[in-house]
């Protein structure tokens, strides 16, 4: 598997995990599904936009999803960045 496929696999696991958690919002699950579609389509702007939205929803949730959700999201980010995709709205100055 390449980095993009590994990222998509992490997002699919994240979606499956969220669906088992009552604290997970429908909006978060929908954003993760849209992110998965953007990854599959190699849609660079879509990936960056959806990564931002998922990250924001994960941190804004009154009751944060439990388990491996944060780890899976971080894995997806690492893999996407390794594949050359920008996953943040802006990059920190180097």
N, C-alpha and C positions, 0 to 999 in steps of 0.2 A: 504494500500500500504506500502511496505517496503522502506527503504532508497534508494536502487538501483533503484526501479521502480519510485520513486519520482525524482531521478536524471535524469533518462531517459525522464520522462515527461517534466522536465525543458528544456532539450536539444531539445526535439521535438518542444516546444513552441519557443525556441530560433531560430531554423531553420525556422519555419513559419514566425517569425518576420523578420529575415534576408531576406527572399524571397520577402518581400514587400518593401525593401529598395534599391533604386538604388545604394547607396554607398557601399553596401555589395559586397565583391568580391566572385567570383565563388569558389576560393580556400578556403575561410573561410566556405562557405556553405558545400563544400565537406568534409572538416575536421570535421565539426559538425556532418555530416551524418555518417562518419567513427567512430566518438566517440560514437554515438548512437548504432551502430552495436557492438562496443567493449563492451559497457555496457551490451547489451542484451546477449552477449556471455560470460560474466564474465571474460573477457580477461584482466587480471591485467596489464600486460606490455602495451597492446594496449591502455588501459584507460589512463595510465600515459603519454604515448607518445602523444596521441591525445589531452589530456588536455593541455600539453605543447604547441603543435602546435596552438590550438585554442587561447590560452592566448596570444601567440606571435603575431598571426595575428590580434587579437583585438587591441593590443597596437601599432602595426606597421602601421596600416591603416592610409593613409593620411587623409581620411575623416572617422572618427570613426562612426560606426553604431549608430543610435540613439535609443531612447526609452528604453525599459527594457532589452536590450541585456546584458549589464554588470551584471544587477541584476539576470537574469536567469542563467548566467554562474556561478556567485557566489553561487546561490542556488544549482546548480548541484554539484559544488565542495564540499559544506557543506554536502550534502546528501551522496555523494560518500565516503567522509572521515568518516562520521558517520557509513557507512556500512563496514568500514575497508579497503577501497581501498586507496592506496597511489596515490595522484594526482599531485605530484610535482616531478621533477627530483631528487631533494635532499631535505631532511628535515632539517630545521634549528636546530642547536644544542639546546638541552633542558637544 
